[in-house]
Every structure is written in C-alpha cells, then in structure tokens.
Amino acid sequence: MFKNPPYRVSDQYMLLLARPNGLGYSRLGCVVAKKKVRRAVGRNRIKRVARDTFRRQQQFLVPMDIVFIAHQGLDLLAPQAQTECLQKNWQRLARRTEHRGEQK
C-alpha cells in the first residue's frame, strides 16, 4: 500500500493513501505514530475522528483500501478543526477517484 499508491491526498496535517479493492466497500487503516502525537489521548481522539468522518463519507467513495497517516500538529487543532480538515480531505479523495474513473 505504501509503495506507489494510485491515489494520494495530503495537507500539512495528514496523508491519505488509497488503492481500489474488489470488495464492493471501502476499508480504512489508521497510522498515528507516537513520534508525531505524543499523548495517547491525542492519538486515540485522532483515530476516532478519522473513523467517524470516514463512515460519513464512505458512501461517496468508490470501493478502496485507504490508509490515513497523521502528521505532526494534527493533535494541536481544535476538535472541530480536526473534523473539518478530515472531511475536506475525504471529499478531495472522492473527487480524485471519480475524475480518474471517468478517464479510463
């Protein structure tokens, strides 16, 4: 998954890597390194927000495997800002996968 993924969406707080799967639904994996987010409370909150926003946007995504990678500073955002940042990136990923699907 980490080598040459077909879809990448990133900003200063996170990276989303995605690869189509043949399952008919999307799956999410979360990577929140202790080196990037020191406190366990922050790591768990980020993963919880990532899973929650993924569930809300899942209907707009084509079936794919997605890896969410948190970058340093995401835990410093307010909870509402974390949610907005994640929703924006899910929408960007949905637009990219639709756009590439039309070209093929």
C-alpha positions as CSV (number, residue, x, y, z in Angstrom):
1,M,0.0,0.0,0.0
2,F,2.8,2.4,0.8
3,K,4.7,1.9,-2.4
4,N,3.3,3.8,-5.3
5,P,-0.4,4.1,-4.3
6,P,-2.7,5.2,-7.2
7,Y,-4.3,7.9,-5.1
8,R,-2.7,10.4,-2.6
9,V,-4.3,13.3,-0.8
10,S,-2.4,15.3,1.7
11,D,-2.1,18.6,3.5
12,Q,0.1,19.7,6.4
13,Y,-1.7,17.6,8.9
14,M,-2.3,14.3,7.2
15,L,-1.8,12.0,4.3
16,L,-4.4,9.6,2.7
17,L,-3.2,6.8,0.5
18,A,-5.7,4.8,-1.4
19,R,-5.9,1.8,-3.7
20,P,-9.0,0.3,-5.3
21,N,-10.2,-3.1,-4.0
22,G,-12.6,-5.6,-5.4
23,L,-14.7,-5.9,-2.3
24,G,-17.6,-3.6,-3.0
25,Y,-16.9,-1.4,0.1
26,S,-14.1,0.8,1.4
27,R,-11.8,-0.1,4.3
28,L,-9.8,2.3,6.5
29,G,-6.5,1.8,8.3
30,C,-5.1,4.5,10.7
31,V,-1.5,5.3,11.4
32,V,-0.9,7.8,14.2
33,A,2.7,7.5,15.3
34,K,3.8,8.2,18.9
35,K,6.6,10.2,17.4
36,K,4.1,12.6,15.8
37,V,1.4,12.7,18.5
38,R,3.0,12.1,21.9
39,R,-0.1,11.6,24.2
40,A,-2.2,8.5,23.9
41,V,-5.4,10.6,24.4
42,G,-4.5,12.7,21.3
43,R,-3.7,9.6,19.2
44,N,-6.9,7.9,20.2
45,R,-9.0,11.0,19.5
46,I,-7.5,11.5,16.1
47,K,-8.2,7.8,15.2
48,R,-11.8,8.1,16.5
49,V,-12.4,11.3,14.4
50,A,-10.8,9.7,11.4
51,R,-13.1,6.6,11.6
52,D,-16.2,8.8,12.3
53,T,-15.6,11.1,9.3
54,F,-14.8,8.1,7.1
55,R,-18.1,6.5,7.9
56,R,-19.9,9.7,7.0
57,Q,-18.1,10.0,3.6
58,Q,-18.0,6.3,2.8
59,Q,-21.0,6.4,0.5
60,F,-19.2,8.9,-1.7
61,L,-16.1,6.9,-2.1
62,V,-15.5,4.1,-4.7
63,P,-14.6,0.8,-3.1
64,M,-10.9,1.1,-2.0
65,D,-8.5,0.4,0.8
66,I,-7.4,3.7,2.5
67,V,-4.5,4.4,4.9
68,F,-4.8,7.5,7.0
69,I,-1.4,8.8,8.3
70,A,-1.4,11.7,10.8
71,H,1.3,14.3,10.7
72,Q,2.7,16.4,13.5
73,G,0.4,19.1,14.7
74,L,-2.9,17.5,14.0
75,D,-3.4,17.0,17.7
76,L,-2.9,20.7,18.3
77,L,-6.0,21.6,16.3
78,A,-9.3,22.1,18.0
79,P,-11.7,19.1,17.7
80,Q,-14.0,20.9,15.2
81,A,-11.0,21.9,13.1
82,Q,-9.8,18.2,13.0
83,T,-13.2,17.1,11.8
84,E,-13.3,19.8,9.1
85,C,-9.8,19.0,7.9
86,L,-10.6,15.3,7.6
87,Q,-14.0,16.0,5.8
88,K,-12.2,18.2,3.3
89,N,-9.6,15.6,2.6
90,W,-12.3,12.8,2.2
91,Q,-14.1,15.0,-0.3
92,R,-10.8,15.7,-2.2
93,L,-10.2,11.9,-2.4
94,A,-13.7,11.2,-3.6
95,R,-13.3,13.8,-6.4
96,R,-9.9,12.4,-7.5
97,T,-11.2,8.9,-7.7
98,E,-14.3,9.9,-9.7
99,H,-12.2,12.0,-12.0
100,R,-9.7,9.2,-12.7
101,G,-12.5,6.7,-13.2
102,E,-14.1,8.8,-15.9
103,Q,-10.8,9.0,-17.8
104,K,-10.3,5.2,-18.1
